[in-house]
Amino acid sequence: MVATSVAAVGLGYFFSRQKLSEINDERIKGGLAIVTWREIIAEARNYEKQALMNILEELETETSGQIILDRLSESVIIKGKAYNVTGLKYVIEKNGREYIAKRSSIPCRTVVLFVVKKKTE
């Protein structure tokens, strides 16, 4: 069992290192700087945060005061309660329902803070 785990980790490391090498080769061709996995993840998280802030900004104008965004502190007030933007997520379900929820480390736990659009029949 331990040998299998060690082999799996070794294969994962080999493939992730190989993929990062391919990414950096393409970046060099495009005249961009070499990056690490940590920088790629940080860039993706920053992009996600900025996209959510743009959505919250739109909702701020549509909801007449139920959502108030403060871009400087990266916080939002939803129905009178303050939240950090990084602790929130915007969810679109297959049935058409859209809502803002708190992030949770428990996979099946969803705390809905604001429903943007109800499900379509």
KAKA-V687012 format. One record per pair of residues at least 6 apart in sequence whose C-alpha atoms are under 7 Angstrom apart, sorted by the first residue. I is the first residue (numbers start at 1). GAP is how many residues later the second one is. Records with the same first field share a line. If there is no record, write none. Layout:
I->GAP + GAP
This chain:
24->10 + 11
27->6 + 7
28->6
49->37
52->38
56->13
57->12
59->8
60->7 + 8 + 9
66->12 + 13
67->9 + 10 + 11 + 12
68->8 + 9 + 10
69->6 + 7 + 8
70->6
74->10 + 11
75->7 + 8 + 9 + 10
76->6 + 7 + 8 + 9
77->6
87->15 + 16
88->12 + 13 + 14 + 15
89->11 + 12 + 13 + 14
90->9 + 10 + 11
91->7 + 8 + 9
92->6 + 7
95->24 + 25
96->23 + 24
97->20 + 21 + 22
98->17 + 18 + 19 + 20
99->13 + 15 + 16 + 17 + 18
100->12 + 13 + 14 + 15
101->9 + 10 + 11 + 12
102->8 + 9 + 10
